[in-house]
Amino acid sequence: MVMDNSNRYKLEDFELYKMAREFRKKVYDLIKRLPKEEIYVLVPQMRRAALSISNNIAEGHGRWHFQESIQYCRVSRGSVEEVIDDLNVCLDEKYFDESEIIPLKEESYRLIEKINGYISYLKKQKETL
């Protein structure tokens, strides 16, 4: 089933994408301050996961197909969970203070809620056609 594209808008106007993009920027800022010993392990892992969040939201948005959009959102949600685990590594290894990591984790959970809400919206739209 193909989504009705008459109500579609530019990716940059899509609230979920904007939220994912801002989150990615914050993760990238944090990555720049990781210790040198993580340059080949945690740095590329966190970059890929953070980038995957907004990339998959963008790709799903561009598909204009309910089921495909839902699947890309699920991948994006999994990438948010990866970043959460990486943030936990940062805490466990004491790379950063909790006061810096906890707000990022809270933002990541809000992002997951937003993704889940969009998935629910897409499922309802799919049912109405």
DAQUI-V391773 format. One record per backbone hydrogen bond with DSSP energy under -1.0 kcal/mol. NH is the residue of the N-H (numbers start at 0). CO is the residue of the C=O. E is the energy in kcal/mol with one decimal. If there is no record, write none. Layout:
nh: (NH,NH)
co: (CO,CO)
e: (E,E)
//
This chain:
nh: (2,7,12,13,17,18,19,20,21,22,23,24,25,26,27,28,29,30,31,32,33,37,38,42,44,45,46,47,48,49,50,51,52,53,54,55,56,57,58,59,60,61,68,69,70,71,72,73,74,75,76,77,78,79,80,81,82,83,84,85,86,87,88,89,90,91,92,93,94,99,100,101,104,105,106,107,108,109,110,111,112,113,114,115,116,117,118,119,120,121,122,123,124,125,126,127)
co: (63,4,9,10,13,14,15,16,17,18,19,20,21,22,23,24,25,26,27,29,30,34,35,37,40,41,42,43,44,45,46,47,48,49,50,51,52,53,54,55,56,57,64,65,66,67,68,69,70,71,72,73,74,75,76,77,78,79,80,81,82,83,84,85,86,87,88,90,89,96,96,97,100,101,102,103,104,105,106,107,108,109,110,111,112,113,114,115,116,117,118,119,120,121,122,123)
e: (-2.1,-1.1,-1.5,-1.6,-2.4,-2.2,-2.3,-2.6,-2.1,-2.1,-2.5,-2.0,-1.8,-2.3,-2.8,-2.1,-1.9,-2.7,-1.7,-1.8,-1.9,-2.1,-2.0,-2.6,-1.5,-2.9,-2.4,-2.5,-2.4,-2.7,-2.6,-2.4,-1.2,-1.0,-2.6,-2.4,-1.6,-2.5,-2.7,-2.5,-2.3,-1.9,-2.9,-2.5,-2.2,-2.4,-1.9,-2.1,-2.0,-2.3,-2.6,-2.1,-1.9,-1.9,-1.9,-1.8,-2.1,-2.3,-2.2,-2.4,-2.7,-2.1,-1.9,-2.1,-1.9,-3.2,-2.7,-1.2,-2.5,-1.7,-1.5,-3.0,-2.4,-2.7,-2.2,-2.1,-2.0,-1.8,-2.1,-2.1,-2.1,-2.2,-2.6,-2.9,-2.4,-2.2,-2.5,-2.3,-2.3,-2.7,-2.4,-2.3,-2.5,-2.4,-1.8,-1.3)
//
